[in-house]
Amino acid sequence: MVFGLIILTVFTSEIQTSSLVSLSKATIAPQKNNHQNISLLLDKLLRGYDNSVRPDFGGPPTVVEVDIMVRSMGPISEIDMTYSMDCYFRQSWTDKRLSFLSTNNYTLALSISMLAKIWKPDTYFYNGKQSYLHTISTPNKFVRLHHDGSVLYSSRLTIKAGCPMNLEDFPMDVQKCPLRFGSCKLKSNQLISCFHLLMIISVGYTNNDLIYKWNNARQVAIADDMKLSQFDLIATPAGNNTINIFNSNAKSEYSMLLVSFHLQRHMGNFLIQVYGPCVLLVVLSWVSFWLNREATADRVSLGITTVLTMTFLGLEARTNLPKVPYPTALDFFVFLSFSFIFATIIQFAVVHYFTKYGSGECYFSFNSDSSSDEEDWSQLQPKVSNSVAKTVDKCSKPNPRFEEIIQLSDVIVSPTSKSFTKSSSQKISFSCNKSGTVQEATTSKRRSSIACRKASIQNNSIFERKKNSPRFNSVSKIDRVSRILFPLLFVTINVFYWYSYLSKSNKSV
C-alpha cells in the first residue's frame, strides 16, 4: 500500500514537470526573433565591419539601383532658372557582409542610426543648388535590410536644381529641366560643374568601383495628385550616362544618372493679361479711321493714349522674365502691337498733311446786330468756290475787325434759309486774301461798281441755299483704305505668328 502511494506520487510529479517544460517551451518559442535576438544579430553582422570600404572591394563594381517618387514640383523660376521638387529618393545595393540566414526571407526595418554604421553611396546632385532633407518630426529616412544582404535606403528630399531655359518661344515654350546625380565630389572652393573641369581633384567612386542604374521596376514615378500652376509635366525620360573627368594625372570615368522633366507652359494667364489687352488696344487705335479728319485733338489724343498704354503693358509683361539677350515670342507680339498703334498716328499725320496742303483754308467773319443773326451765322459753314472768291477779292479789301473766324472745310449745306437777308443797316461784303481766305466785314461804304454788287448778291444766294443743308464729315481716301488695310494686315501677321510658334511647340513635345 505504501509502495503504491509512492509510485503514484512520483508519477504525478513527472506529469507536472513535463507540463511545465512544455509550457515554458511554448512561451519561449515566439521569442526567437525578438528585440534581443535582433540586437544580437546586428551586433554579429557589424562585428569587424568597416563602413569606409565598399562592398566587394577589389572585385566587381558595386551596383546601386535608384528610383524616384515625385510628390510635388514648384516653384519654377525663369529669373533664377531653377526648379524645386519634393520627392522620395530611394537607393538599393547589395552588401554580402550584411547577409544572414532566414527561413522565411525575413526583412529587418532598421533605425536611422544604422546608417552611420554601414556603408552607403556618396550620391550627390550635380546641378543641385539648395537641397535639404525633411526632418519634421523626425528625419524622413529609413533603412531596410534583407536576408541576402540587400539594403534599401529611402529619404524624403526637397531638391532645388538648376534648369537652363531657352525662352525664345516664351510663353509657348517647352522646358527640359534635368536632374543629374552620381558619385563625384569636388572641393568646397570649386564652383565649376564637373562637366567643364579640366583640372580637378576627385574623391568619388569611378566606374571601376561604383555604377548607378535605374530600377527596372520603377524609375521615375509621379504622384497622381500632383498639379503645377504654370506648367504641365508631359514627359520624364530617364537614362544612364557616363561622364569623363580629367585630373592632373589621368582621365576618370564616373557613372551618372539623368532624368529630364519636360514642362509645357500654360498659355491661359498670358492670353488674359498680355495678348488679349494688346489686341484690344490695336483695335481701339483703329477707331481714329472713323473720326473726322478735322478732329485733330481727338485723333491725336486717342493715338497717344494707346501708345502709352501699350508701352506700360509691354514693360509689365517682362517683369518676371530674366534680361535675356534675345527677343522672346511675347516680345515679338508686343512689338507688333506697338507698331500697329504707332502706325495709326503716322497715318493721321499723312492724312492731316494732305488735308491742309493746297486746300485754300478759306475763312469768313461777320458783324451782326441781333443775337438771332449771331446764332444763324455761327451754325453756317458754307463752301465758296474759288471763282467767287477771286471776284470778291478784287472788289473789297480785308477789314481787320473780326468777331469770329471759322475754317471753311468741305462741308455741304442746303438752301432755304432767310437768315442771310440783312437789313439796310447791316451791309456785308466778302474779301479773300492771297492764300485763298474769304473775309466778311461790315462797312458803311457804298459799292461803286456794278460787278461788286453782282458778286455780293451771288455770294448771298450761295449762303442762303446752303445754310440749312445736312452736314457731312470730311472723309479722306487714306482713311477709307486704312479701314480695310490695317485689320487685314494685322490678321495676316497674327495667323503667321501663331502658326509658326505653335507648330514649333508641338515639335518640341
C-alpha positions as CSV (number, residue, x, y, z in Angstrom):
1,M,0.0,0.0,0.0
2,V,2.7,2.4,0.9
3,F,4.7,1.4,-2.2
4,G,1.7,2.2,-4.3
5,L,1.3,5.6,-2.9
6,I,5.0,6.3,-3.6
7,I,4.6,5.3,-7.2
8,L,1.5,7.5,-7.6
9,T,3.3,10.5,-6.1
10,V,6.3,10.1,-8.4
11,F,4.1,9.7,-11.5
12,T,2.1,12.8,-10.6
13,S,5.3,14.9,-10.2
14,E,6.6,13.7,-13.5
15,I,3.4,14.8,-15.2
16,Q,3.6,18.2,-13.6
17,T,7.3,18.6,-14.6
18,S,6.6,17.6,-18.2
19,S,3.7,20.1,-18.4
20,L,5.8,22.9,-17.1
21,V,8.6,22.2,-19.5
22,S,6.2,22.1,-22.5
23,L,4.6,25.4,-21.3
24,S,7.9,27.1,-21.0
25,K,8.9,25.9,-24.5
26,A,5.6,27.2,-25.8
27,T,6.2,30.6,-24.3
28,I,9.8,30.8,-25.4
29,A,9.3,29.6,-29.0
30,P,7.9,33.0,-30.3
31,Q,10.8,34.9,-28.8
32,K,13.4,33.6,-31.4
33,N,13.0,37.0,-33.4
34,N,12.5,39.3,-30.5
35,H,14.5,42.5,-29.8
36,Q,17.2,40.7,-28.0
37,N,17.8,38.3,-30.9
38,I,17.8,41.1,-33.5
39,S,20.3,43.1,-31.4
40,L,22.5,40.0,-31.2
41,L,22.1,39.5,-34.9
42,L,23.1,43.1,-35.7
43,D,26.0,43.0,-33.3
44,K,27.2,39.9,-35.0
45,L,26.8,41.4,-38.5
46,L,28.6,44.6,-37.5
47,R,31.4,42.8,-35.7
48,G,34.5,43.7,-37.8
49,Y,32.5,45.7,-40.3
50,D,34.3,48.6,-41.9
51,N,31.9,51.2,-43.3
52,S,34.6,53.1,-45.2
53,V,35.1,50.1,-47.6
54,R,32.6,49.5,-50.3
55,P,31.0,46.0,-50.8
56,D,33.1,43.5,-52.8
57,F,36.2,45.7,-52.5
58,G,38.8,44.5,-55.0
59,G,36.1,42.7,-57.1
60,P,33.4,43.8,-59.5
61,P,31.9,47.3,-59.1
62,T,29.0,47.8,-56.7
63,V,25.7,48.4,-58.5
64,V,23.4,51.0,-56.9
65,E,19.8,51.0,-58.2
66,V,17.9,54.2,-57.9
67,D,14.3,55.2,-58.3
68,I,12.4,58.5,-57.5
69,M,8.9,59.2,-56.4
70,V,8.0,62.8,-57.2
71,R,5.3,64.2,-54.8
72,S,5.2,67.8,-55.9
73,M,7.1,70.3,-58.1
74,G,7.5,74.0,-57.9
75,P,8.2,76.8,-57.8
76,I,9.8,77.1,-61.2
77,S,11.6,80.4,-61.6
78,E,12.6,81.8,-65.0
79,I,14.6,84.6,-63.4
80,D,16.9,82.2,-61.4
81,M,16.4,79.4,-64.0
82,T,15.8,76.9,-61.2
83,Y,13.1,74.4,-60.2
84,S,12.2,72.7,-57.0
85,M,10.6,69.3,-56.3
86,D,9.6,67.2,-53.3
87,C,10.5,63.6,-53.8
88,Y,11.3,60.2,-52.2
89,F,14.8,59.3,-53.3
90,R,15.4,55.5,-53.0
91,Q,18.7,53.7,-53.4
92,S,19.3,50.0,-53.1
93,W,22.5,47.9,-53.2
94,T,23.8,44.5,-52.1
95,D,26.3,44.1,-49.3
96,K,27.2,40.5,-48.7
97,R,28.7,41.4,-45.3
98,L,25.2,42.1,-44.0
99,S,23.5,38.9,-45.1
100,F,22.1,36.5,-42.6
101,L,20.2,33.2,-42.5
102,S,16.4,33.3,-42.6
103,T,13.9,30.6,-43.4
104,N,11.1,32.9,-44.4
105,N,13.0,35.7,-46.2
106,Y,12.8,38.0,-43.2
107,T,13.4,41.7,-43.7
108,L,14.7,44.0,-40.9
109,A,13.5,47.6,-40.7
110,L,16.4,49.3,-39.1
111,S,16.8,52.6,-37.2
112,I,18.4,55.5,-39.0
113,S,21.2,55.3,-36.5
114,M,22.4,52.2,-38.5
115,L,23.2,54.5,-41.5
116,A,26.3,55.7,-39.6
117,K,27.5,52.2,-39.1
118,I,27.1,50.7,-42.6
119,W,28.5,51.7,-46.0
120,K,26.3,53.9,-48.3
121,P,27.0,55.5,-51.6
122,D,28.1,59.1,-51.7
123,T,25.4,60.3,-54.0
124,Y,25.0,63.9,-54.7
125,F,23.3,66.1,-57.3
126,Y,25.5,67.7,-59.9
127,N,23.1,70.6,-60.7
128,G,21.7,70.9,-57.2
129,K,21.7,74.3,-55.7
130,Q,19.8,74.2,-52.4
131,S,18.6,70.7,-51.4
132,Y,17.7,69.5,-47.9
133,L,16.3,66.5,-46.0
134,H,13.0,66.8,-44.3
135,T,13.4,66.5,-40.5
136,I,9.9,67.1,-39.1
137,S,9.0,65.5,-36.8
138,T,12.0,63.1,-37.2
139,P,14.4,62.7,-40.1
140,N,12.4,61.4,-43.0
141,K,14.6,58.4,-43.9
142,F,14.7,54.7,-43.2
143,V,16.8,51.6,-43.9
144,R,15.6,48.1,-44.7
145,L,18.0,45.1,-44.6
146,H,17.1,41.8,-46.4
147,H,18.4,38.4,-45.6
148,D,20.6,38.3,-48.7
149,G,22.4,41.5,-47.8
150,S,20.3,43.8,-50.0
151,V,20.0,47.3,-48.4
152,L,17.2,49.7,-49.3
153,Y,17.8,53.3,-48.2
154,S,15.0,55.9,-48.7
155,S,14.8,59.5,-47.8
156,R,12.5,62.4,-48.5
157,L,14.2,65.3,-50.1
158,T,13.4,68.8,-51.4
159,I,15.7,69.4,-54.3
160,K,16.3,72.8,-55.9
161,A,18.2,72.3,-59.1
162,G,19.3,74.4,-62.0
163,C,17.4,74.4,-65.2
164,P,19.0,76.1,-68.2
165,M,16.0,77.6,-70.1
166,N,15.6,78.7,-73.7
167,L,13.0,81.4,-73.6
168,E,12.9,82.2,-77.4
169,D,9.4,80.6,-77.6
170,F,8.1,82.1,-74.4
171,P,5.2,81.7,-73.4
172,M,4.7,78.8,-75.9
173,D,7.8,77.1,-74.8
174,V,8.6,73.6,-73.5
175,Q,11.4,73.5,-71.0
176,K,13.5,70.4,-70.3
177,C,14.8,70.6,-66.7
178,P,17.4,67.9,-65.9
179,L,18.4,66.3,-62.7
180,R,21.9,64.7,-62.7
181,F,23.3,62.8,-59.8
182,G,26.2,60.4,-59.3
183,S,29.4,59.9,-57.3
184,C,31.7,62.8,-57.9
185,K,32.7,65.2,-55.2
186,L,34.5,68.5,-55.6
187,K,36.4,70.7,-53.3
188,S,34.3,73.3,-51.5
189,N,36.1,76.2,-53.2
190,Q,35.4,74.8,-56.7
191,L,32.2,76.1,-58.1
192,I,32.5,74.9,-61.7
193,S,30.4,72.0,-62.8
194,C,32.0,68.6,-63.2
195,F,31.4,68.6,-66.9
196,H,33.7,71.6,-67.6
197,L,36.6,70.9,-65.3
198,L,40.0,70.2,-66.8
199,M,41.9,70.2,-63.6
200,I,40.0,68.5,-60.7
201,I,40.7,66.5,-57.6
202,S,38.1,63.9,-57.4
203,V,37.3,61.8,-54.3
204,G,34.2,60.0,-55.7
205,Y,33.9,56.4,-56.9
206,T,34.8,55.7,-60.5
207,N,33.1,53.2,-62.8
208,N,35.6,50.6,-61.5
209,D,34.1,50.9,-58.0
210,L,30.5,52.1,-58.4
211,I,27.9,52.0,-61.1
212,Y,24.5,53.7,-60.9
213,K,21.5,52.2,-62.6
214,W,17.8,52.9,-62.7
215,N,15.5,50.4,-61.1
216,N,13.8,48.5,-63.9
217,A,10.5,48.1,-62.0
218,R,10.2,51.8,-61.2
219,Q,12.4,54.6,-62.5
220,V,10.7,57.9,-62.0
221,A,7.1,57.8,-60.7
222,I,4.9,60.9,-60.5
223,A,2.1,61.2,-57.9
224,D,-1.4,61.1,-59.3
225,D,-2.5,64.2,-57.4
226,M,0.4,66.3,-58.5
227,K,-0.5,69.6,-60.3
228,L,1.5,72.5,-61.4
229,S,0.2,76.1,-61.7
230,Q,2.2,77.3,-64.7
231,F,3.2,74.1,-66.4
232,D,2.1,70.6,-67.5
233,L,4.5,67.7,-66.9
234,I,4.4,65.9,-70.2
235,A,7.3,63.5,-70.0
236,T,10.1,62.3,-67.7
237,P,12.7,60.4,-69.8
238,A,15.4,58.9,-67.8
239,G,18.7,57.3,-68.8
240,N,22.2,56.2,-67.7
241,N,25.2,58.2,-68.6
242,T,28.9,58.3,-68.1
243,I,30.9,61.4,-67.8
244,N,34.7,61.8,-68.4
245,I,36.5,64.0,-66.0
246,F,40.2,64.8,-66.4
247,N,42.5,65.5,-63.5
248,S,46.2,66.2,-63.3
249,N,47.2,62.6,-63.7
250,A,44.7,60.7,-65.8
251,K,41.2,60.5,-67.2
252,S,38.5,59.1,-64.9
253,E,35.0,57.9,-65.8
254,Y,32.1,58.3,-63.4
255,S,28.7,56.8,-63.5
256,M,25.8,59.2,-63.6
257,L,22.0,59.1,-63.8
258,L,20.0,61.6,-65.7
259,V,16.3,62.4,-65.6
260,S,14.7,65.2,-67.6
261,F,11.4,66.8,-66.7
262,H,9.7,68.1,-69.8
263,L,7.4,71.0,-68.8
264,Q,5.0,72.7,-71.2
265,R,3.9,76.2,-70.1
266,H,0.2,77.1,-69.7
267,M,-1.0,79.9,-72.1
268,G,-4.1,80.9,-70.3
269,N,-2.6,83.5,-68.0
270,F,-0.7,85.3,-70.8
271,L,-3.8,85.3,-73.1
272,I,-5.7,87.1,-70.4
273,Q,-3.0,89.5,-69.2
274,V,-1.0,90.3,-72.4
275,Y,-2.3,89.0,-75.7
276,G,-5.9,90.0,-75.1
277,P,-5.2,93.6,-74.0
278,C,-2.7,94.1,-76.8
279,V,-5.3,93.1,-79.5
280,L,-7.9,95.3,-77.9
281,L,-5.6,98.3,-77.9
282,V,-4.7,97.8,-81.5
283,V,-8.4,97.6,-82.4
284,L,-9.1,100.7,-80.3
285,S,-6.5,102.6,-82.3
286,W,-8.4,101.9,-85.5
287,V,-11.3,103.9,-84.2
288,S,-9.5,107.0,-85.4
289,F,-10.1,105.9,-89.0
290,W,-13.8,106.6,-88.5
291,L,-13.3,110.0,-86.9
292,N,-13.5,113.2,-88.9
293,R,-10.1,114.2,-90.2
294,E,-10.6,117.7,-88.9
295,A,-10.9,116.3,-85.4
296,T,-7.2,116.7,-84.8
297,A,-7.3,116.8,-81.0
298,D,-9.5,113.6,-80.8
299,R,-7.4,111.5,-83.1
300,V,-4.0,112.6,-81.6
301,S,-5.2,112.1,-78.0
302,L,-6.5,108.6,-78.9
303,G,-3.2,107.7,-80.5
304,I,-1.0,108.9,-77.7
305,T,-3.2,107.2,-75.1
306,T,-3.0,103.8,-76.8
307,V,0.8,104.2,-77.3
308,L,1.4,104.9,-73.6
309,T,-0.9,102.1,-72.5
310,M,0.9,99.7,-74.9
311,T,4.3,100.8,-73.6
312,F,3.2,100.1,-70.0
313,L,1.8,96.7,-70.9
314,G,5.0,95.7,-72.7
315,L,7.2,96.6,-69.7
316,E,4.8,94.9,-67.3
317,A,5.0,91.7,-69.4
318,R,8.7,91.4,-68.9
319,T,8.7,91.9,-65.1
320,N,9.0,88.2,-64.3
321,L,11.5,87.4,-67.1
322,P,15.3,87.5,-67.0
323,K,17.1,90.0,-69.0
324,V,18.0,87.6,-71.9
325,P,19.9,89.0,-74.9
326,Y,17.4,87.7,-77.4
327,P,13.7,88.6,-78.0
328,T,11.0,86.2,-76.9
329,A,7.8,85.3,-78.7
330,L,5.9,87.6,-76.3
331,D,8.3,90.5,-77.2
332,F,7.6,90.0,-80.9
333,F,3.8,90.2,-80.3
334,V,4.1,93.3,-78.1
335,F,6.4,95.0,-80.6
336,L,3.9,94.1,-83.4
337,S,1.0,95.6,-81.5
338,F,3.0,98.7,-80.7
339,S,4.0,99.1,-84.3
340,F,0.4,99.0,-85.5
341,I,-0.6,101.6,-82.9
342,F,2.2,103.8,-83.8
343,A,1.4,103.4,-87.5
344,T,-2.1,104.8,-86.9
345,I,-0.5,108.0,-85.6
346,I,1.7,108.3,-88.6
347,Q,-1.3,107.6,-90.8
348,F,-3.2,110.5,-89.3
349,A,-0.2,112.7,-89.8
350,V,-0.2,111.9,-93.5
351,V,-4.0,112.5,-93.7
352,H,-3.6,115.8,-91.9
353,Y,-0.8,116.9,-94.2
354,F,-2.7,116.2,-97.4
355,T,-5.9,117.8,-96.0
356,K,-4.2,121.1,-95.3
357,Y,-1.7,121.3,-98.2
358,G,-3.2,123.4,-101.1
359,S,-6.7,123.3,-99.9
360,G,-7.2,127.1,-99.7
361,E,-8.0,127.4,-95.9
362,C,-10.9,129.8,-96.5
363,Y,-12.2,131.8,-93.6
364,F,-15.1,134.3,-93.2
365,S,-16.0,136.8,-90.5
366,F,-19.1,138.9,-89.8
367,N,-20.7,141.5,-87.6
368,S,-24.3,141.1,-86.5
369,D,-26.6,143.4,-84.6
370,S,-29.1,140.8,-83.3
371,S,-28.5,137.6,-81.3
372,S,-30.6,135.6,-83.7
373,D,-28.3,136.5,-86.5
374,E,-25.3,135.5,-84.5
375,E,-26.8,132.1,-83.9
376,D,-27.6,131.6,-87.5
377,W,-24.1,132.7,-88.6
378,S,-22.4,130.5,-86.0
379,Q,-24.2,127.5,-87.5
380,L,-23.4,128.4,-91.0
381,Q,-20.4,126.9,-92.7
382,P,-20.7,127.5,-96.5
383,K,-18.5,126.4,-99.3
384,V,-17.4,129.2,-101.6
385,S,-15.9,128.5,-105.0
386,N,-12.5,129.9,-105.9
387,S,-14.0,131.8,-108.8
388,V,-16.4,133.8,-106.5
389,A,-13.5,134.3,-104.0
390,K,-11.4,135.8,-106.7
391,T,-14.2,138.1,-107.8
392,V,-14.8,139.3,-104.3
393,D,-11.0,139.8,-103.7
394,K,-10.9,142.3,-106.5
395,C,-13.8,144.2,-105.1
396,S,-13.0,144.6,-101.4
397,K,-10.1,145.0,-99.0
398,P,-9.9,142.9,-95.9
399,N,-11.1,144.6,-92.7
400,P,-9.0,143.7,-89.6
401,R,-12.1,143.8,-87.4
402,F,-13.2,140.2,-86.7
403,E,-15.6,138.7,-84.2
404,E,-15.4,135.0,-85.2
405,I,-13.3,133.1,-87.7
406,I,-14.5,129.7,-88.9
407,Q,-12.4,127.5,-91.2
408,L,-14.3,126.5,-94.4
409,S,-13.8,122.8,-94.9
410,D,-15.6,120.6,-97.4
411,V,-19.0,120.8,-95.7
412,I,-22.2,121.0,-97.8
413,V,-25.2,122.9,-96.5
414,S,-28.6,123.2,-98.2
415,P,-30.6,126.3,-99.1
416,T,-34.0,127.6,-97.8
417,S,-32.6,130.0,-95.2
418,K,-33.7,133.5,-94.8
419,S,-31.1,134.4,-92.2
420,F,-29.0,135.8,-94.9
421,T,-31.5,138.6,-95.6
422,K,-29.8,141.6,-94.0
423,S,-31.3,144.9,-93.2
424,S,-30.1,148.1,-94.7
425,S,-28.3,149.0,-91.6
426,Q,-26.1,145.8,-91.9
427,K,-24.1,145.7,-95.0
428,I,-22.0,142.7,-95.7
429,S,-19.1,142.2,-98.1
430,F,-16.5,139.4,-98.6
431,S,-12.9,139.5,-99.4
432,C,-10.2,136.8,-100.0
433,N,-6.5,137.2,-99.2
434,K,-3.8,135.8,-101.5
435,S,-3.7,132.5,-99.8
436,G,-7.4,131.9,-100.5
437,T,-9.2,133.1,-97.4
438,V,-12.5,134.9,-97.6
439,Q,-13.2,137.6,-95.0
440,E,-16.6,139.0,-94.2
441,A,-16.6,142.5,-92.8
442,T,-19.1,145.3,-92.1
443,T,-18.6,148.6,-93.9
444,S,-20.7,151.7,-94.5
445,K,-19.1,152.5,-97.8
446,R,-21.2,152.4,-100.9
447,R,-20.2,150.0,-103.5
448,S,-19.2,152.0,-106.5
449,S,-19.0,149.1,-109.0
450,I,-21.8,147.0,-110.6
451,A,-19.5,144.0,-110.6
452,C,-19.0,144.2,-106.9
453,R,-22.8,144.4,-106.3
454,K,-23.3,141.3,-108.5
455,A,-20.6,139.4,-106.6
456,S,-22.2,140.3,-103.3
457,I,-25.6,139.2,-104.5
458,Q,-24.2,135.9,-105.8
459,N,-22.5,135.2,-102.5
460,N,-25.6,135.9,-100.5
461,S,-27.6,133.5,-102.7
462,I,-25.0,130.8,-102.3
463,F,-25.0,131.2,-98.5
464,E,-28.8,131.2,-98.4
465,R,-29.1,128.0,-100.5
466,K,-26.6,126.0,-98.4
467,K,-27.2,127.2,-94.9
468,N,-29.8,124.5,-93.8
469,S,-28.4,121.6,-95.7
470,P,-27.2,118.5,-93.6
471,R,-23.6,118.4,-92.6
472,F,-21.2,115.6,-93.5
473,N,-17.8,114.7,-92.0
474,S,-14.9,115.1,-94.3
475,V,-13.5,111.6,-95.0
476,S,-10.1,111.1,-96.5
477,K,-9.4,108.4,-99.1
478,I,-6.4,107.3,-97.0
479,D,-8.8,106.7,-94.1
480,R,-11.0,104.6,-96.3
481,V,-8.1,102.4,-97.4
482,S,-6.8,102.1,-93.8
483,R,-10.1,100.8,-92.6
484,I,-9.5,97.7,-94.7
485,L,-5.7,97.5,-95.0
486,F,-4.8,97.7,-91.3
487,P,-7.2,95.0,-90.0
488,L,-6.3,92.7,-92.9
489,L,-2.6,93.1,-92.4
490,F,-2.9,92.6,-88.6
491,V,-4.9,89.4,-89.0
492,T,-2.4,88.0,-91.6
493,I,0.6,88.6,-89.4
494,N,-1.2,87.0,-86.5
495,V,-2.0,83.9,-88.4
496,F,1.6,83.5,-89.4
497,Y,2.8,84.3,-85.9
498,W,0.6,81.7,-84.1
499,Y,1.1,79.0,-86.7
500,S,4.9,79.3,-86.6
501,Y,5.2,79.3,-82.8
502,L,2.5,76.7,-82.0
503,S,3.9,74.3,-84.6
504,K,7.4,74.7,-83.2
505,S,6.0,74.0,-79.7
506,N,4.3,70.8,-80.9
507,K,7.5,69.5,-82.5
508,S,9.5,70.0,-79.3
509,V,6.9,67.9,-77.4
